[in-house]
Every structure is written in structure tokens, then in C-alpha cells.
Amino acid sequence: MHDLKKIKENPDAFDLGLVNRGYPKKSSLILSIDLEKRNLQTQLQDLQSKRNNLSKEAGKLKNSGSSDEYNLLIDNLENIKKDIK
């Protein structure tokens, strides 16, 4: 297992080590996959936060008896749940 922090700090040294062992350079691929993973994690956290806020609001609306607004929020929550999966 390689340390991503070290690959980020010195990708050329990582690639040189791979080439010396007869493997192709991979630092750019590894770093792009890591960036994509971080972006997806951020999107997931944003969706979860939005879901949590809408769930709280839906509870308040249900208790107040606003069925139309409540149903609309429930539909939005279902869409967010699908996006999370």
C-alpha cells in the first residue's frame, strides 16, 4: 500500500520507483482517482445534509397538518435517497 500524501508531494519519485521496477508510471492516474473520490464524498455529504434538513422540516410540516407541502417534501426526500444510492 502506498501513501497518497507522499505520492502527492513527489509524484515523479513515485513514478521513478515504478519504472525502476519495470512498471508504467501511475501517479497521475492515482491522483486523478483520488480527486474523483474526494469529489464524490463531498457530493454524498451534501446530499446527506440536505436529506437530514428536509427530514426535519417534513416532521414539522406533518405535525402542523400541511399535507400538500409535506407530500412535496417527501417526494424530494425520495429523490435525494435515490441520488445517494
N, C-alpha and C positions, 0 to 999 in steps of 0.2 A: 504494500500500500504506500502510495506516495503522498507527501504533504502538499496540499494545494497552495498553502501560503508560500512554500519555497518555490513552487512552480511559477506562481505569480511574480515573486520577487526576481527570479532569474530563469526565465523560460529557455534562454539559449543554453545555459549549463545543463538543464534537464534534457533538452534535445541532443546535446553533445553526448551525454551519457547514454542515451538510447542508441545513437548512431554508432558509438564505440562498441555496443553490444550487438550490433547488426540489425537493429530495429529502425523503422522510419520515425521521423520527427512527429511528435504528437502534442506538443504543448499548446498549440493554437486550438486544436480540437478539444482538448481537455478544458481549456479556459472558456471556450465558447459554450460547451455543455454546462459548465458551472454557472455561467452568466444566465443561461436559459433557465436552469434550475432555480436560481435566486429570483428571477422574474416571476416564475410560476408560483413560488412560495409567497411572494408579495401579493400576487393576484388572489391566491387562495385565502390569505389572511384578510384581505379587503372584503372578499365575498362573505367570509365567516362573520366579520364585524357587522357588515350590512344585514346579514341574516339575523344576528342577535338583536340588533336595534329594531328591526321590523317585527321580530317576535315579541319584544317588549311592548311595542306600540299596538300590535294586534291584541295582546292581552288587555290593554287599557280600553281599546275600542269595543272588545267583546263585553267587557263589564259595563260600559256606558250604553250599550244597546245599539250602536251604529252598525247595522248589519251590512249595508252596502259597502261602506268603507272597509269593514272587517273582511268581507269576501274578496275585495280587491287586493288587500294586503296579503291574504292567504294565497291568492294566485301569484303574487310577486314572490312570496316565500317559496312556493313550489318551483318557480323558475330558477331561483337562486340555488335551491337544493340540487336541481338538475345540473346547473353550471359547476357546482362543486364536485359532483361525481365525474 
